[in-house]
Amino acid sequence: MDAEVIVVGAGPVGLLLAGDLAAAGRSVVLLERRPPGLSNLTRALAVHARTLEYLDARGLADDLIDRGRRVARPRGIAGVELDLTGLRTRFPFLLVTPQYEVERLLERRARKAGADIRYGTEAIGVEQWEAAVTVRVRRAGSSGAGGDGNAGGGTGDALRARWVVGTDGHRSTVREAVGLPFPGQTFPASLVLADVRLAGPPQGPVRADARDNAFALIASFGDGRYRVVGWDPRNEVPEDTPVDLDELREITRRVLGTDFGMRDAQWLSRLRSEERQVPTYRVGRVFLAGDAAHVHSPAGGQGMNTGLQDAGNLSWKLVAALEGRPGAGDLLDTYHAERHPIGALALRSSGALLRAAVLRPAPARAVRDLAVRLFADTPALRDRGLGQVTGIGLGYRAERGAHPLVGRQAPDLALADGFPGGAPGGPSDTGRAPSRLYGVLRAGRFVLVTPAGEPSPFAGTPDADRVWHVRWANPDRRTALLIRPDAHIAGATEARDPARRAEDLRAALARRGGAG
């Protein structure tokens, strides 16, 4: 074997996944057809609260926040301000930062952990066997290997692994190689994007609106540069039509009343907004994540965020399979079961936002503006909607009869200092443990939270090294929680009988963690 896992595509999703696997001590090769060096051309610019929590659990959130701009009250359609400060998270804001800053942090972490990142190496085919997967590749400068670079052409060099994950974007070679369709639709009109400087910047870090059947957004990176996005459904041109800054100026003037002295474009791009999703995220030993599995409207900034959360869901399950945990095959199936509905929800919500932004009849736009104001002024509606877009309110379905907390995201719980028992490679009773959950999750393991003095039911078992036992900071809390490495709750019990509590927690790990 060349590696235990081969990840194809070194965008944010592939880098996070490769870093997680390498940090867990697994051998991983990350293939990227681009030459070395991070591109400064970027489409994603929004990092939502749930993604920041994922990064916090890897010790990366603070560094990224220092490089971006916090937006606690973004202003959207009809001038309505959306207040994010009430989100139940350490990160009650939207972080505006270029995608390449996310990639920079994730690549540094992946390399430090030991991931083998191979730029200038293109995957051109995938073949599965009973116990392995072969990826045929073409390296930059190679004259052989298949001429046109399609999944079925050429021989090329071959790499073998136990598992393969395609994170290679919406034109995924991996997806084509395993024969998966990518059903959905493409909007006829293209979005135009640019990073520019403005002679007279707008007030506030983010401004967006829809008017005259068009949409425009301006977001500040905080360093004098601005991302500008414009969409005019009446402008149906081929995707390869060159973009002129005047086109973006005209849309911005129509929607926002001025182009703010737009100048000095660092780059310009045109893209089609698509809504597509594969029917399954797993085919044998091959998985898909990010844009290779789902693409959708950029409205709401959910694309990169949803993909990073795909990676966070899959990585610890692959680790369990590579460790040979009993039941790990069924655990890997839960990747599709949990993430496919989330991807479908992102398609629906982002598509609805985009369609609402460009309603044509004036009466319909008036109703839309009224509905937006009602949404912002109604706490129940606002909290539910913002929880969905930011990811904070999303969870996974639990089986019938499970504790109501199972499947939900655990907030950053306050913990007592010190571990009741030592943990290999981490803090022990002789030191001071992280005082919050997401600090403990940086070890990439399950976390058991119990009241003080309660023993761990995993002590002395083969699972003792993969479940860290910590205590509630609040001495009045009596619930015991078993929390997965991705911060979702795997099990919870309030049983008073110690034997029943231990049984509940062991069963939860066996069902959702591939118990030893």
N, C-alpha and C positions, 0 to 999 in steps of 0.2 A: 504494500500500500504506500502511495505517496503522501497520504494524509488520512486522518479519520474523517474529516469533512472538507469538501471543496465548496467554496462560496464563489459564485460568478457575479461580478459587478461590485465595484468599490465605491459606490455612492454611500450616503449616510447609513442606509439599511444594512448593506453588506459589511461596512466597517464596524457597526455596532455588534452585529452577529459574530463576526470573526473575533472581535475583541473579547466578547463574553466567553466564547469557546476557549480561546487561548488563556484567558484569565483563570479558567477552570482546569487548566493543565492538559487540554486536549490539543492534538495537532490539527492545524487548519491551514489551508492554502486559499488565498483570496486572489482571484483572477480579474484583471481589468484590461480592456483592450486599449484604453487611452495611454499615452506616454506618461512617465512619472511627472509629478507636480500637480497640485490642486488647481483647478480652473477657477478663475475669478468671474466666470460667467455663471450666474445662478438664477434659478427661478423661484425657489422657496425662500421665504423671508420671515415666516412666523413660526415661533416655537411656543407651543401651548403649555399650560400648567402641568398636564399629565406627563408630557415628554420631559419637562424639567425635573419632575419627580424621578423618572427613569434615569436621567443623567445624574441626579443627586445620589441615587443608589449605586452609582459608579464613581462618585467623587468628582464629577465633571461640571455640575450645574453652576457653581459659583464662578468658575473660570469663564464659562460661556456668558453668564449674565454680565460680567465685567466688560465683555466685548460687544454687548448689544445695548438696546434701549428698551427700558421697561415702559409699557403702556397699560395703565390701570383703567383708563376710561376711553377706549377707542370710540371715535365718532363715525357713524355709518349713515345709512339711507335716511333721508328726511331730517338730517342733522341730529338724529337721536344719539345720545351718549349711552354706551353700555358699560355699566359699573361692574368690574371684575373683582373688586376688593372684598366681596363677600364670599368668594370661593373658599371652600374648606381645604386649604393647602398652604404650604410655606410660600407658594409662588402665585399670589392672587393678581396676576397681570399677564399680558401678552408680551413676549420678548421679540423685538424686531432685530434680526441679525441675518446677514447673508448665509446662505447654505454652506458656502465654503468654510465659514468659521466653525460650523458644526462638524464638517468633514475633517478639518484640521485637528480638532480635539480628539475625535474618534480614531483617526489614523495614528496619532501619537500614542494613544492608549493601546491600540491593537499591536503596534510594533513593540512597545515596551513589554507587553504580555507574551510576545513570542510568535505572533501571527506571521506567516510567510506571505507577504504581499507582492504579487508579480504584475507590474504594469507592462504594457505593451504585449500582453498575452490574451488572445481572443479565443473564447470557447466557440467551436464550430460544430460540435456534435456531442450527444450524450447517449450512452447505451447502458442499460441496466442488466445486472446479473443477479443470481440468487443472494449473494452475500456482498456485492460490491457494485459500484457504478464507475464507468469509464467516461472521462471527458476528453474529447479530442480538441486540441488547441493549435492555434497558429500564432507564432511569435512574430513580432515586428521585424520586418526585413526578410522573413522567410519567403521563398518563392514557391513553395509547395503548398500542400494542405488546402486543396479545394477551390482554388480560383475565385469563386464568387463569394465565399465566406458564409454561405447558407448552412443551416444545421445539417443538411444531408450530404454536403459535398466535400470531397477530399478525404485524405487519410490523416495527415498531421501527426504530431506527437500525442501521446496518450498519457493521461494521469488517472490514477485509480484512487478511490476513496470508499468508505462505507456509506456515506451520505453526501448528497449534493443539494445545495440551496441556490435557486435562481433569484438573484436580486438585481437583475440586469435590465430593468426598465420596461417601458410599455412595448418595445419591440423585442422582447425577450427571446434570445436564441434557445434558452433552456425550455421555456414554455413550448416553443414550436417543436423542439426535439422530442418531447414526451407526448406530442400530439394533442395538446389541450386547445380547445377553441377559446376565443376571447370575445364573447358576444357583448353587444351594446350598441351605442350610437355615437356619432360624431356631429358636433354642431357645425353648420355650414360656414359661419363667420368665425374669423380668427381673433384671438386676443393679441394685442401688441404690448410689449414690455420694454422697459429701459431703466438703466441706472444713470441718473443725471445730476446736475447741480441746478439750483434754482436761484434766480436773481432776487425774487421776493417770496420766500417760503410761506406756506400757510401757517395759521396758528394751530398748535397741537402737533403731536408726533404722527398721527394717522388721520387722514381725512378721506372719506369715500362717500359717493352719492350716485344716484341714478336719475337721469332726466332726459327727456326727449328721446326715449327708447335707446339710451346708451348708458354706459357705466364707466366710472373712472375712480381710481384709488391712488393716493400718494402717501407713502410711508417714509419716515426719516430713519436713517441708520445711525443718526447721532454724530456723524463726523463730517457733515456738510453734503453728503450724498443722499439722494432720494430714489426710492423705487417708484416708478410710475407704471400703472397698468390701465389700459383702455380697451373697451369692447364696444363695437358698433355692429349690431346684428345685420345692418343693411349693407355692410361692406364685405361682400363675399368674394374673396380673391384666393387664388391658390396659396397653399402654405409656404411655398418657396418664393413668393413675391417679396422682394426686398422691402425692408421697413425704413421709412424716412421719418425723422423726428417730427416733421410737419404733420404727419398723420396723427401722431400722439398728441401734439399740441392742439390740433383741431378738436379731437374728442374731449380733451380736458377743458378747453374753453366752452364747449357746448354744455358739459355737465357741471363744472365748477365755476364757470363764469370767467376764468382766466387760466392762462398756462403758466403763471408764476415765473415768467422769464426763463423757461426751460432751455438748458444749453449743456454743452460739454458731455454728450452721452458717452459713457464708458463702454456700453454695448447696447444693442437693440436686438429684439427677437420677435418672432411671430410664431404662435402655436395654436393648434386646434384644441378646443375643449372637448374632451371625450368622457363618456361614461361607459366603462367596461369592467367586467369581472369574470374570472375563470370560474367554472362550476365546482372545482375542487382545488384545494391548496396543496394536496399531496397526491403523488402518483408513485407508489412503491417506495423507493429510496430517494425520491426527488421531491423537494418542497419548493414552493414559490412564496415570495414575500415582497411587500412594497408594490411599486408600479408594475412589476411582472405579474402580479396577481390581481391588481385593481387600479384603475385610473379614474379620475373624476374631475369635476370642475374645481378650479382653484379657489372658488368662493368659500370663505371661512378658513382658508389656510390649513386644510386637514391632510393634504397629500403626504408630505414628508413625515408628519406626526403619526399618522396611521401606520405608515410603513415601519417607523422605528418601534412602535408598539408591537407590530408583528414580530420583529426580531427579538424583542424582549420576552415575548411569549414562547417563541420556539427554542431559544438558546438553552434554557435550563432543561427542557425536555430532551433535547439531543444529548446533553451531558448525562442525563439519567440512562438513556439508551446505551451510550458508549461505556458507561460504568457497568452495564449488564444487569440493571435492576429488573427484578421480576415485574411483569406487567408494563414495561416501558413501551412495548409496541402499541398497546392500547392508549398509553399516555400520549404518544406521538399523534394518534388520531384526534386527540382533543385540540390540537393546533387548528385544524380546519374547523372543527365544531365550534370553537370559541371565536376565532378571528374572522371567519367568513361572514357571519351576521354583522360584525362591526364594520367590515368593508362595505357590505350592502347598505348599511345605515349611512355611512359617509357618502356613498353615491347618491342616495335619496336626498340627504340634507343639503349637500353642496349644490346639487342640481336644482333643488327648489330655491335656494338662495340666488343662484344665477338667473333663473327664470323670473323670479320676483324683481330682480334689479332692472330687467329690460322689458317690463310689461309695456305693451304698445298703447292700448286705449287710455286716454286721460282719466276717465272715471275709475278704471282698474288701478291706475297708479295712485289715485287719491285714497282708495280703499286700502291699498298696500301701506301707504304712509300712516294711515290711521291705525292699522294693525300693528305696525312697528312700534308706534308710540304706546299702544296698549300693552304690547309685550314687555317693553322696557319698564312700564309702571306697575306691572303685576308680578310680585315676587315669585309666586309659584311657577308661572310661565317662564319668567326670566331665568330662574335658577335651573329649571329643567333644560331649557335651551342652551344656556351657557355650559352646563355640565356635560351636555352631549358634544358640543363643538370643541371644548377644551379637553375632553376626555375624562374629566374629573368624575362625572356622573355615570360613567359606563362600567358595567360589570358583566360577568358571565353567568349563564343559567346553571343552576344547581339541580341535582336530581330531586325527585319528589321526596318530601319528608326531611330534607336537610335543614340544618339550622338557618334561620333567615339571613345570617351574615355571610354564609358561604357563597363565594363567587364575587362578592363585593370587593372594591379596592380598600385596603387598609390605609387610613390616614397616617400621618407621621406621628405615631403614638409616643407619648412621653414614657421613658423607661427609667427604672432605678439604676444607679451606678453599679457597675460590677456584675459579672456573670456568676450565677449560682454555682456553676462548674466550669472548669477550663474548656476552651475550645481550640482544637488544633489550628495553629497558625494565626490565632487571634487573641483578643484580650482574655484575661482570666481574673480570678478573685484577687490576685495580687496587684492588679492595675485598675485602671478606670475604663469602663466600657463606654461606647457611645451612648448618650442619654436619650437618643430618639431612634425610632425604628429604621429610618432610611440610612442612618449611619451603620447600623448592624447589617443591613441588607447588602452592604458593599462586599461582604464575603461571598455573595452568590449562593447562599444556602437557605434552607427553610429556617424560620424563626418561630420558636414556641414562646408565647407570652403567658405567664401565670402569675397568680398572687405570690407574695413573698412566702417562702417556706414550703411551697408545693414542689415535690420532686418531679423530674422529667420522666415520663413513661418510656422514653427512648434510651435512658441511661443503661449501659451494659448490653445494648442490642447492636446489631450491625448498622443501625441507622444513627447511632449516637454521634458519628463524625459529620453528619450532614444536617443536623438539626441543632441550632444554637438556642440555648435556653436562657431567657431573660425574664425580668420581673416588671410588673406594672409599677410606675412611679406612684400612682394613686393607691394607697393601701386598701381602699374601699372597693376596688374593682375585683370581682370574683370570677368573671368569665375567663376561660382559658382559650387562647387563639393559636391556631397553627397557620402561619403565613408563608405563602409560596415565595420563591426568589423574585418573582415579578410583582410582589406586594399585594396580590389578591389572596383573599382568605380561603384556605383549603379546608379548614375545620374549626368548629367552635363548640364549646360545651359549657353548660351551666349546671351540670349534674352535681349534686352534693356528695354523692358516694365516690370516694377516691378511685375505686376499681372501675366504676362506670366512666369516670372522667378519662382515665388512662385508656380504656377500651375505645372510647369515642375518638380520641386523638390518634391512636394507632391505626384505627380503621380509616381515618381521613388521610393519613400519609399513604396507606396502602392503595387507596382509590386514586389519589391525585399526585402521588409522588414517586411511584414505582418503588415500593418499600423493599428493603433488603431482607 
